[in-house]
Amino acid sequence: MDEKTLKRLENKLKKIHDDLGRQMQILGKEIRQEMPQDSEDALSAREEADVLEQEDLIEEVEIREVEEALQRIGDGSYGRCLDCGEEIKIERLKALPYAKYCVKCKEEREKE
């Protein structure tokens, strides 16, 4: 992968990281809102808080994956499949810049 492409992907990863951080802050504030006293409203609010907590967990995983990709850029292993060591196609990295696996290995992992 050429330096220009690598730099573009690194900038994209940093933007994703920043966006996820902001989203997590917003979700955190929404989760911590006071619960209504009315039991029906409280149940509805609890269900909404549960959904927000699930979204927060998903974003935590995604932000970790972005941070790992940035580490791989730093150590020079970015763009290589963690399973087979082959180069991940640039199209895949452009679509999912924190991809850890080539398509073949990812499909194999999903079968397990």
N, C-alpha and C positions, 0 to 999 in steps of 0.2 A: 504494500500500500504506500502510495507516495505521501510525502510530508503535508502537502496541501489538503489532501483528503482526510488524513489523520487529524489535522488541526481543526477542520470543519466538524468532524465527528466529536472531537473533544469539546468544542464550543457548544455543540448540540447537547451533549451530556451535561455540561455545566448549566445550561438553560433548563433542562429537564429537572436537574437537582434543585435549582432555585425555585422553580414553579411548584415542585412537590413540597418543598419546605414551607412555602406560603400556604399551600392548600392544607397542609397538616396543622399549621397554626390556626387557620380558620375553623377546621374541624374540631380542634381541641377546644376552642372557645364555645362552639355550638354544643359539644358534648357536656361541658361544665355548666351550662345554663341551669338555673334553678328549675326544679320539677314543680308543676302545678299541684295545688292541694286537692282539687277535685279528683276523685278516684278514676273517673273515665278519662279525664284529660291527662292524668298522671300515667295511665296505662299507654295511651297514645304517645305521650312524650317519651316513655321508656322504650317503646318499640322503635321510635325514631332515633333515639340515642343508640340503640343496639345496631341499627343500620349504619349510623355514623361511625361507631367504633369499628365495624367490619371494614368500612372504607379506609379508616385510619390505618388498620393493620395491613391492608393491601398496599397502601402508599408507603408504609414503613418497609415492606419487602422490596418494593420497586426502588425506593431511595437507596437501599443497601446494594441492590444490583447495579445501580448507577455508580455508586461509590467504588464498588469492586471493579467496574469497567475503567474508571478513572485511574485506579491503582494499576490495572493491567497496562494502560497507556504508559504510566510512569515506569513500569519495569520492563516494557518492551514486548510483552506477551499479548497485547491487545490484537484482536482479529484472528486469533488462533483458537480452534475448538479445544475446550478443556478435556474432552474425552479422547479424540483421535489425533489431535495436534495439527490437523489440516487447516488451511486458511478458510475462514468464514467468508462467503461471497459478499462482496461490497454491497450488493442490492439488499441483502439481509441486514447488514449493519446500518445502512441508511434508513431502513424501515424500523429497525429495533437496535439502536446503537449500543445497548448494553447486553446484546446477545452473547451467551457464553459458549454456545454449541452450534455446530453446523446443522443444517436442516436434517440430514440423515441421522445424526446422533440424537438430536432433539426428538425426532419421531421414535427412535428406539427407546428413549427414556420414557416417553409417554405410554408406550406399550406395557411397561413394567407395572 
